Structure formats: C-alpha cells, structure tokens
C-alpha cells in the first residue's frame, strides 16, 4: 500500500482520526493498525466490533483509491455495501491486510476483501466490500 495514500485517507475522515487509526509495516507494506485503546473496547474488554469494522473499511478504501490513482482514472467511490465475519475476539492491537481489489468498470463496481489480524498474524475477522464507482466529481 502507498504510505502517502494511506495517510491521506486516515487524515481525511474525522471518525478515522477519532479511532486513532495508525499504520504499521508488515511484510514490507503499509497497513492500517487499530490500537488497543480503552475507549475502543466493549463491555467484555475486547475491541468493539464497530472499531474493527472502521479500521478494515479504512484500509479497503485506501487500497482501492491507490489502485484507481495508479491507473490515472477519474473513477471515485460513490457508496458501498459490506459484510463482515468475526472469527475471534480482538484482545490487542489489530492490523488489516486488504487483497488487491477486483474492479469491473463496465458495471461500476469494485470488490475488496480485508483480513483483520492480531499481532501473532492470526485472522480475527474478514470484511467483504462492494464499492459502487462513479466518474468525475463526487
């Protein structure tokens, strides 16, 4: 992931800033990281599902925007639908890996799959997003 694009995405959204999303380098790539801050925990002391979703959505969005910019396209994200599957509780910081998106310009959609991982690189959740794309100004 492009570190500059990731930083721009994280700084452009007040909610991403509220969640204190940061970055971490894993396998020579930059990824979104969600800390284990007390205000992000749920009633059982693990990271709240909404915080996990937010971090994964941020990584997926940054990844897609980076790919669109690399292709010098005028495509923008208009909306998205998503589905997340939680596998185990997050008992510490989490980092996200988003696979390269599949983009169908004819149908104006892009698909991403993001895996949320703990520090031991064990998968905690998986987020699937279908982004709707539009051309030009938003």
C-alpha positions in Angstrom: 0.0 0.0 0.0 1.2 3.5 -0.8 2.1 5.1 2.6 1.1 8.6 1.4 -2.4 7.4 0.1 -2.9 5.6 3.4 -2.0 8.7 5.5 -4.3 10.9 3.3 -7.2 8.5 3.8 -6.7 8.3 7.5 -6.4 12.1 7.9 -9.4 12.9 5.6 -12.0 11.3 7.9 -12.8 12.6 11.4 -14.0 9.2 12.5 -10.8 7.6 11.5 -9.0 10.2 13.5 -11.3 9.6 16.5 -10.5 5.9 16.4 -6.8 6.9 16.3 -6.1 4.6 13.3 -2.4 4.4 12.6 -0.2 2.5 10.3 2.1 -0.5 10.6 4.6 -2.0 8.2 4.1 -5.7 7.7 5.8 -7.7 5.0 7.3 -4.5 3.6 3.9 -3.0 3.1 2.0 -0.3 5.0 -1.3 -1.3 6.6 -3.9 0.3 8.8 -3.5 -0.5 12.5 -6.1 -0.2 15.3 -4.7 0.2 18.8 -6.0 -1.4 21.9 -7.2 1.8 23.5 -9.7 1.7 26.4 -12.3 3.9 24.6 -12.4 1.3 21.7 -13.2 -1.6 24.0 -16.6 -3.2 24.5 -18.2 -4.5 27.7 -16.0 -7.6 27.9 -12.7 -5.8 27.4 -12.0 -6.7 23.7 -12.0 -4.3 20.8 -15.5 -3.2 19.8 -16.9 -4.7 16.6 -17.6 -1.2 15.2 -14.0 -0.2 15.7 -12.8 -3.3 13.9 -15.1 -2.6 11.0 -13.9 1.0 10.8 -10.3 0.0 10.6 -10.9 -2.6 7.9 -13.1 -0.2 5.9 -10.3 2.5 6.0 -7.7 0.0 4.7 -10.0 -1.2 1.9 -10.9 2.3 0.9 -7.3 3.5 0.9 -6.3 0.4 -1.1 -8.9 0.9 -3.8 -8.2 4.7 -4.1 -4.5 3.9 -4.5 -5.2 1.4 -7.4 -7.6 3.9 -9.1 -4.9 6.6 -8.9 -2.2 4.3 -10.3 -4.4 3.8 -13.4 -5.0 7.6 -13.7 -8.7 7.1 -13.8 -11.4 9.6 -12.9 -13.3 7.0 -11.0 -14.4 7.8 -7.5 -16.1 5.8 -4.7 -19.8 6.7 -4.6 -21.1 4.2 -2.0 -20.5 0.7 -0.7 -22.2 -2.4 0.8 -20.4 -4.7 3.1 -20.4 -8.0 5.0 -18.1 -8.7 7.9 -17.5 -12.1 9.6 -15.9 -12.1 13.1 -13.9 -15.2 14.0 -12.5 -14.4 17.4 -12.3 -11.5 19.9 -9.5 -8.9 19.4 -7.6 -8.8 22.7 -4.8 -6.5 21.5 -3.8 -4.2 18.6 -5.1 -5.3 15.1 -3.7 -4.7 11.7 -5.5 -5.1 8.4 -4.5 -6.7 5.1 -6.6 -5.9 2.0 -6.1 -8.0 -1.0 -5.8 -6.3 -4.4 -9.3 -5.2 -5.4 -11.2 -6.6 -8.4 -12.6 -3.8 -10.5 -15.4 -4.0 -13.1 -15.5 -0.6 -14.8 -18.3 -1.7 -17.1 -20.6 -2.4 -14.1 -19.1 0.4 -12.0 -18.1 -1.8 -9.0 -15.0 -2.9 -7.2 -14.7 -5.7 -4.7 -12.3 -5.9 -1.8 -11.6 -8.5 0.9 -9.8 -7.3 4.1 -8.5 -9.6 6.8 -8.1 -8.3 10.3 -5.1 -9.8 12.1 -3.8 -9.8 15.7 -0.1 -9.3 16.4 0.5 -13.0 16.1 -0.8 -12.8 12.5 -3.9 -14.8 13.4 -7.1 -13.8 11.5 -9.8 -12.2 13.7 -12.3 -11.1 11.1 -12.9 -10.8 7.3 -14.6 -7.8 5.6 -16.0 -8.0 2.1 -16.9 -4.7 0.5 -18.6 -4.0 -2.9 -17.8 -0.3 -3.8 -20.1 1.5 -6.3 -18.0 3.7 -8.5 -18.8 6.9 -10.4 -16.7 9.1 -12.7 -15.7 12.7 -12.2 -16.7 14.9 -9.2 -18.5 13.4 -6.2 
